[in-house]
Amino acid sequence: MRGWMSLFLAVVCIMVNVDTGGAYEKVKFAVLRTPEAHLPGIRRVLITDFEGDEQDLMRDRVRGFLLNEERIHCGGPLNFLKSCEAERTPDWATTKVFDVVEREALDLHVQEILRGTQGLLNPAQVKSLGLLDAADGIICGRIVRLDDGHDEHKTSSKGKRYTTRNVSVSVTLQLNHVERGEVLCTVTKKANKSDSGSQQSSLDGWGVLLEKCFDEISVKFADHLTPHLENKKAELEKLKGKEYEEQAKDAASLAEKGDVDRAYRIYEAIRSAQQYNPKVLYNLGALNEAVGNYDKASALYEQAHKMKRDNDRWKDALHRARVAADDLALWKSFGMGVREHEWPEAGPSDLPKQTVVIVGDEEDQYQVYAEPSETSEPVFPVPGGIEVPKIDATEGWVQIEMFDGSQGWIPKACCK
């Protein structure tokens, strides 16, 4: 029994001391995801009347999602309607790449032509509308209620009675090229929404369930035509070593709070002293990715990965940044003003200070000189056992700074 207990404790100790890789705080950001269809030249779209019940509601939902500048998926593709906000996005990024032409803004003749135009259109009908000056594309659609709505009364395995209300709908949406009169894409989506409860009066009404169906279909259609946002997190690497550990910790905390500019200045200052530290390079890559500097992020991730090829998380980050860099041409074709985020330069206050400890204890006293020479002017004595900032160093001498800001040189043998 004692042997098994010893083995158990040994396993526990091993698990407790596993190295998790030194990652801690995360920098949060949002990335653009490419749409399924790429439609160059389409910038202004007109939405006609749809065929089917509640067509005004469906048309309004499509319009709303196309005009949303920060349409985001939360928690993966199955939760695209979950409520959440986009994390930091590049200044130029947007999910709104179309302008929706309002029919009220068209001249009366065109409004008259559109009146009564309903359902899916064929190419000849599109060209006959003569809307070349008004829009680049026309969105039309057909709504089919697969289930007009019904309540099912059921009994659970425990004998409790409850009611389930179901609504099911199929919508076909079509985008047509005005000038060429051709169908650019046709998307058919189905949605089913239900609500259950012991009290029939407490269930969502038919209209509410239908709105949820339209929301689900509309956002899928918008994703088919235009980009959407997705929140991401990049774990920052913890720097070990007395010299820069605290400064790096401050930088990571700032990055997690969203102050990436200040975090970048600190990491950049550390890099000036540790140019070949792969963790610093990786962290700088993560900050560049967070602001949309994907080319710079790729370069920094690649440098870090070359120094430490066994880190799969770094390899994944490099792949992610390269894909985002390749997508920049697509975003430019959508009319986005892609540009690099400009980092502020690191100032003296951002530079991490090294420290030294004076040997001995408080009873020991060492003379500090104005210059690195014992023949120069003595400026002040310093007790042993204290830790002071290191300003500079030369052969056999260290320049230190005292708490009042005064500086001087002390023999290197007096420091550790």
C-alpha positions as CSV (number, residue, x, y, z in Angstrom):
1,M,0.0,0.0,0.0
2,R,2.8,2.4,0.9
3,G,4.5,1.7,-2.4
4,W,1.4,2.6,-4.4
5,M,1.0,5.8,-2.3
6,S,4.6,6.8,-3.1
7,L,4.0,6.2,-6.8
8,F,0.8,8.3,-6.7
9,L,2.6,11.2,-5.0
10,A,5.4,11.0,-7.5
11,V,2.9,11.2,-10.4
12,V,1.2,14.2,-8.8
13,C,4.5,16.0,-8.4
14,I,5.3,15.4,-12.0
15,M,2.0,16.8,-13.1
16,V,2.3,19.9,-10.9
17,N,5.7,20.7,-12.3
18,V,4.8,20.2,-16.0
19,D,6.1,23.2,-18.1
20,T,3.2,24.8,-19.9
21,G,5.4,26.6,-22.2
22,G,5.5,29.9,-20.4
23,A,2.4,31.5,-22.0
24,Y,0.1,33.6,-19.9
25,E,-1.8,36.8,-20.8
26,K,-3.5,36.9,-24.2
27,V,-3.8,39.7,-26.8
28,K,-7.3,39.8,-28.2
29,F,-8.2,40.8,-31.7
30,A,-10.7,40.2,-34.6
31,V,-9.8,39.0,-38.1
32,L,-11.8,39.2,-41.3
33,R,-13.0,36.0,-42.8
34,T,-13.3,35.7,-46.6
35,P,-16.8,35.3,-48.1
36,E,-17.7,32.3,-50.2
37,A,-18.3,34.4,-53.3
38,H,-16.0,37.1,-54.6
39,L,-17.9,39.7,-56.7
40,P,-15.6,42.3,-58.1
41,G,-17.3,45.4,-59.4
42,I,-20.4,45.0,-57.3
43,R,-20.7,48.0,-54.9
44,R,-24.3,49.2,-55.1
45,V,-27.1,46.7,-54.7
46,L,-30.8,47.1,-54.9
47,I,-33.2,44.7,-53.0
48,T,-36.5,44.0,-54.8
49,D,-39.7,42.7,-53.2
50,F,-39.4,39.0,-52.4
51,E,-42.1,36.4,-53.2
52,G,-43.8,34.9,-50.2
53,D,-45.2,35.8,-46.8
54,E,-43.5,38.4,-44.6
55,Q,-41.3,39.5,-47.5
56,D,-40.9,43.0,-46.0
57,L,-39.4,41.5,-42.8
58,M,-37.0,39.3,-44.7
59,R,-35.9,42.2,-47.0
60,D,-35.2,44.3,-43.9
61,R,-33.1,41.6,-42.3
62,V,-31.0,41.1,-45.4
63,R,-30.5,44.8,-45.7
64,G,-29.5,45.1,-42.0
65,F,-26.9,42.4,-42.2
66,L,-25.3,43.7,-45.4
67,L,-25.0,47.2,-43.9
68,N,-23.5,46.0,-40.6
69,E,-19.9,47.2,-40.4
70,E,-18.9,44.8,-37.6
71,R,-20.8,41.6,-38.3
72,I,-19.2,39.0,-36.1
73,H,-19.5,35.3,-35.4
74,C,-19.2,34.4,-31.7
75,G,-18.0,31.0,-30.6
76,G,-17.8,29.4,-34.0
77,P,-20.1,29.0,-37.0
78,L,-23.0,27.5,-35.1
79,N,-23.2,30.6,-32.8
80,F,-23.3,33.3,-35.4
81,L,-26.2,35.1,-33.8
82,K,-24.9,34.9,-30.3
83,S,-24.5,38.4,-28.8
84,C,-20.9,39.6,-28.6
85,E,-18.7,42.5,-29.6
86,A,-15.7,42.4,-31.9
87,E,-12.3,42.7,-30.3
88,R,-9.8,45.1,-31.7
89,T,-9.9,45.2,-35.5
90,P,-7.6,46.9,-38.0
91,D,-8.6,50.5,-38.6
92,W,-9.4,49.8,-42.2
93,A,-11.4,46.6,-41.7
94,T,-15.2,46.5,-42.3
95,T,-17.8,43.9,-43.1
96,K,-19.9,46.5,-45.0
97,V,-18.7,46.3,-48.6
98,F,-22.0,47.1,-50.4
99,D,-24.1,50.2,-50.4
100,V,-27.8,49.3,-50.4
101,V,-29.7,51.6,-52.8
102,E,-32.9,52.8,-51.3
103,R,-35.8,52.7,-53.8
104,E,-37.1,56.0,-52.5
105,A,-33.9,57.6,-53.9
106,L,-34.6,56.4,-57.4
107,D,-36.6,58.5,-59.9
108,L,-40.3,57.9,-60.2
109,H,-40.0,56.0,-63.5
110,V,-37.6,53.4,-62.0
111,Q,-39.8,53.1,-58.9
112,E,-42.8,52.4,-61.2
113,I,-40.8,49.6,-63.0
114,L,-39.8,48.0,-59.7
115,R,-43.4,48.1,-58.4
116,G,-44.7,44.6,-58.9
117,T,-41.3,43.1,-59.6
118,Q,-41.3,40.2,-57.2
119,G,-39.6,36.8,-56.7
120,L,-36.6,35.4,-58.6
121,L,-35.7,37.2,-61.9
122,N,-34.3,35.8,-65.1
123,P,-31.5,37.5,-67.0
124,A,-33.9,39.1,-69.5
125,Q,-36.0,40.6,-66.8
126,V,-32.9,42.1,-65.1
127,K,-31.7,43.8,-68.3
128,S,-35.2,45.0,-69.1
129,L,-35.3,47.0,-65.8
130,G,-32.8,49.4,-67.1
131,L,-31.1,50.1,-63.7
132,L,-27.5,50.5,-64.8
133,D,-27.3,54.0,-63.5
134,A,-28.9,53.1,-60.2
135,A,-27.1,49.9,-59.0
136,D,-24.5,47.3,-59.9
137,G,-26.5,44.3,-58.6
138,I,-30.1,43.3,-57.8
139,I,-31.0,41.0,-54.9
140,C,-34.3,39.2,-55.3
141,G,-35.8,36.2,-53.4
142,R,-38.5,33.7,-52.7
143,I,-39.8,32.7,-49.3
144,V,-41.4,29.3,-48.7
145,R,-42.9,28.3,-45.4
146,L,-42.1,24.7,-44.9
147,D,-44.1,24.6,-41.7
148,D,-46.8,27.2,-41.1
149,G,-46.3,26.8,-37.4
150,H,-47.9,24.3,-35.2
151,D,-47.9,23.2,-31.5
152,E,-47.0,19.7,-30.5
153,H,-48.3,18.4,-27.2
154,K,-45.9,15.8,-25.7
155,T,-45.3,13.9,-22.5
156,S,-41.8,13.5,-21.1
157,S,-40.4,10.2,-19.9
158,K,-41.2,11.4,-16.3
159,G,-44.8,11.9,-17.2
160,K,-44.7,15.8,-17.5
161,R,-46.7,17.4,-20.3
162,Y,-45.1,20.1,-22.4
163,T,-45.7,21.9,-25.7
164,T,-43.2,22.5,-28.5
165,R,-43.9,25.2,-31.1
166,N,-42.1,24.9,-34.5
167,V,-41.6,27.2,-37.4
168,S,-39.7,26.1,-40.5
169,V,-38.9,28.2,-43.6
170,S,-36.8,28.0,-46.8
171,V,-35.5,31.2,-48.5
172,T,-33.8,31.4,-51.9
173,L,-31.9,34.6,-52.5
174,Q,-30.3,35.6,-55.8
175,L,-27.8,38.3,-56.8
176,N,-28.0,39.5,-60.4
177,H,-25.5,41.6,-62.4
178,V,-27.3,44.6,-63.7
179,E,-25.1,45.4,-66.7
180,R,-24.7,41.8,-68.0
181,G,-28.1,40.6,-66.9
182,E,-26.7,37.4,-65.5
183,V,-27.2,35.5,-62.2
184,L,-24.0,35.9,-60.1
185,C,-25.0,33.5,-57.3
186,T,-28.1,31.8,-55.9
187,V,-28.2,30.7,-52.3
188,T,-31.0,28.6,-50.7
189,K,-31.0,28.2,-46.9
190,K,-33.4,26.6,-44.5
191,A,-34.0,27.4,-40.9
192,N,-36.1,25.8,-38.2
193,K,-36.8,27.4,-34.9
194,S,-38.8,26.0,-31.9
195,D,-39.6,26.7,-28.3
196,S,-40.8,24.3,-25.6
197,G,-42.4,24.7,-22.2
198,S,-45.0,23.5,-19.9
199,Q,-47.1,26.7,-20.4
200,Q,-48.3,27.3,-23.9
201,S,-48.8,31.0,-23.2
202,S,-45.1,31.5,-22.3
203,L,-43.8,30.2,-25.6
204,D,-42.3,32.5,-28.3
205,G,-45.0,33.6,-30.7
206,W,-45.0,32.5,-34.4
207,G,-43.7,35.9,-35.4
208,V,-40.8,35.8,-33.0
209,L,-39.7,32.3,-34.3
210,L,-40.1,33.4,-37.9
211,E,-37.9,36.4,-37.2
212,K,-35.2,34.1,-35.8
213,C,-35.4,32.0,-38.9
214,F,-35.0,35.1,-41.1
215,D,-32.0,36.3,-39.0
216,E,-30.3,32.9,-39.4
217,I,-30.8,32.8,-43.2
218,S,-30.0,36.5,-43.7
219,V,-26.6,36.3,-41.9
220,K,-25.7,33.2,-43.9
221,F,-26.5,35.0,-47.1
222,A,-24.5,38.1,-46.0
223,D,-21.5,35.8,-45.2
224,H,-21.8,34.3,-48.7
225,L,-21.4,37.7,-50.3
226,T,-19.3,39.7,-47.8
227,P,-16.6,39.2,-45.1
228,H,-17.4,38.7,-41.5
229,L,-15.3,39.1,-38.3
230,E,-14.1,36.4,-35.9
231,N,-12.5,37.0,-32.5
232,K,-9.1,35.5,-31.9
233,K,-6.6,35.3,-29.0
234,A,-2.9,35.0,-29.2
235,E,-1.2,33.8,-26.0
236,L,1.8,36.0,-25.1
237,E,5.1,34.3,-24.0
238,K,6.4,34.9,-20.5
239,L,10.0,36.1,-20.4
240,K,12.2,34.5,-17.8
241,G,15.2,36.1,-16.2
242,K,15.6,38.8,-13.6
243,E,16.6,41.6,-16.1
244,Y,13.3,42.0,-18.1
245,E,10.7,39.7,-16.4
246,E,8.8,42.5,-14.7
247,Q,8.8,44.8,-17.7
248,A,7.6,42.0,-19.9
249,K,4.9,41.2,-17.4
250,D,3.7,44.8,-17.5
251,A,3.7,44.7,-21.4
252,A,1.6,41.5,-21.4
253,S,-0.9,43.0,-19.0
254,L,-1.2,46.2,-21.1
255,A,-1.7,44.1,-24.2
256,E,-4.5,42.0,-22.6
257,K,-6.2,45.3,-21.6
258,G,-6.0,46.5,-25.2
259,D,-3.2,49.1,-24.8
260,V,-1.1,47.5,-27.6
261,D,0.9,50.6,-28.3
262,R,2.4,50.8,-24.9
263,A,2.9,47.1,-24.8
264,Y,4.7,47.3,-28.1
265,R,7.1,50.0,-26.9
266,I,8.1,47.9,-24.0
267,Y,8.7,44.7,-26.0
268,E,10.6,46.7,-28.7
269,A,12.8,48.2,-26.0
270,I,13.5,44.7,-24.7
271,R,14.3,43.5,-28.2
272,S,17.0,46.3,-28.5
273,A,18.8,44.5,-25.7
274,Q,17.9,40.9,-26.6
275,Q,17.7,40.9,-30.4
276,Y,17.8,37.1,-30.6
277,N,15.2,36.2,-27.9
278,P,12.5,34.2,-29.8
279,K,9.8,34.9,-27.2
280,V,10.2,38.6,-27.7
281,L,10.0,38.2,-31.4
282,Y,6.9,36.1,-31.1
283,N,5.2,38.6,-28.8
284,L,6.0,41.5,-31.2
285,G,4.5,39.3,-34.0
286,A,1.3,38.8,-32.0
287,L,0.9,42.6,-31.5
288,N,1.4,43.2,-35.2
289,E,-1.2,40.6,-36.0
290,A,-3.6,42.3,-33.6
291,V,-3.5,45.6,-35.5
292,G,-3.5,44.1,-39.0
293,N,0.2,44.4,-39.8
294,Y,0.1,40.9,-41.2
295,D,3.3,41.1,-43.3
296,K,5.3,42.2,-40.3
297,A,3.6,39.7,-38.1
298,S,4.6,36.9,-40.5
299,A,8.2,38.0,-40.6
300,L,8.5,38.1,-36.8
301,Y,6.7,34.8,-36.3
302,E,9.0,33.2,-38.9
303,Q,12.1,34.5,-37.1
304,A,10.8,33.1,-33.8
305,H,9.8,29.8,-35.3
306,K,13.3,29.3,-36.9
307,M,14.9,29.6,-33.5
308,K,12.4,27.2,-31.9
309,R,10.8,24.9,-34.5
310,D,9.3,22.5,-31.9
311,N,6.6,25.1,-30.8
312,D,3.4,24.1,-32.7
313,R,1.5,27.2,-31.4
314,W,4.1,29.5,-33.0
315,K,3.8,27.5,-36.2
316,D,0.0,27.9,-36.2
317,A,0.4,31.6,-35.6
318,L,2.8,31.9,-38.6
319,H,0.3,30.1,-40.8
320,R,-2.5,32.3,-39.6
321,A,-0.6,35.5,-40.3
322,R,0.5,34.4,-43.8
323,V,-3.1,33.6,-44.7
324,A,-4.2,37.0,-43.5
325,A,-1.4,38.7,-45.4
326,D,-2.5,36.9,-48.6
327,D,-6.1,38.1,-48.1
328,L,-5.0,41.8,-48.1
329,A,-5.3,41.9,-51.9
330,L,-8.9,40.7,-51.6
331,W,-9.8,43.4,-49.0
332,K,-8.3,46.1,-51.3
333,S,-10.5,44.8,-54.2
334,F,-13.5,45.4,-51.9
335,G,-12.4,49.0,-51.6
336,M,-11.0,48.8,-48.1
337,G,-8.2,51.3,-47.4
338,V,-5.7,48.7,-46.2
339,R,-2.7,50.4,-44.4
340,E,-0.2,49.6,-41.8
341,H,-0.6,50.5,-38.2
342,E,2.1,52.9,-37.2
343,W,3.7,52.1,-33.9
344,P,5.0,54.9,-31.6
345,E,8.7,54.9,-31.1
346,A,10.0,53.6,-27.8
347,G,11.1,56.4,-25.5
348,P,13.5,56.4,-22.5
349,S,10.8,55.6,-20.1
350,D,10.0,52.4,-22.0
351,L,13.6,51.1,-21.8
352,P,13.9,48.3,-19.2
353,K,16.5,49.2,-16.7
354,Q,19.1,46.6,-15.6
355,T,20.1,46.5,-11.9
356,V,23.0,45.4,-9.8
357,V,23.4,44.5,-6.2
358,I,26.2,46.1,-4.2
359,V,28.1,43.4,-2.4
360,G,28.2,43.1,1.4
361,D,25.6,44.5,3.8
362,E,24.6,47.9,5.2
363,E,27.7,48.1,7.4
364,D,29.9,48.1,4.3
365,Q,30.5,51.4,2.4
366,Y,31.8,51.8,-1.1
367,Q,32.9,55.0,-2.8
368,V,31.2,56.1,-6.0
369,Y,33.2,58.3,-8.4
370,A,32.3,60.9,-11.0
371,E,34.3,59.1,-13.7
372,P,35.3,55.4,-14.1
373,S,38.6,56.1,-12.3
374,E,39.6,56.2,-8.6
375,T,41.6,59.4,-9.4
376,S,38.3,61.2,-10.3
377,E,36.2,63.1,-7.9
378,P,34.3,61.1,-5.3
379,V,30.6,61.9,-5.4
380,F,28.9,59.8,-2.7
381,P,29.3,56.6,-0.7
382,V,26.9,53.6,-1.2
383,P,26.1,50.9,1.4
384,G,26.3,47.2,0.6
385,G,23.3,45.0,0.1
386,I,21.1,47.4,-1.9
387,E,19.9,47.0,-5.5
388,V,20.3,50.0,-7.8
389,P,19.7,50.6,-11.5
390,K,22.6,50.0,-13.8
391,I,23.1,52.8,-16.3
392,D,26.2,51.8,-18.2
393,A,29.4,49.7,-17.9
394,T,33.0,49.8,-19.0
395,E,36.0,47.7,-18.4
396,G,36.2,47.2,-14.6
397,W,33.5,49.8,-13.8
398,V,29.7,50.1,-13.5
399,Q,27.7,53.3,-13.7
400,I,24.8,53.3,-11.2
401,E,21.9,55.6,-10.2
402,M,20.8,56.3,-6.7
403,F,17.2,56.8,-5.5
404,D,17.6,60.6,-5.7
405,G,18.6,60.4,-9.4
406,S,22.3,61.1,-8.8
407,Q,24.7,58.9,-10.9
408,G,28.3,57.7,-10.5
409,W,30.8,55.0,-11.2
410,I,31.7,52.1,-8.9
411,P,34.3,49.3,-9.4
412,K,32.7,46.2,-10.9
413,A,34.2,44.1,-8.1
414,C,31.8,45.9,-5.7
415,C,28.7,44.7,-7.7
416,K,27.1,41.3,-8.3
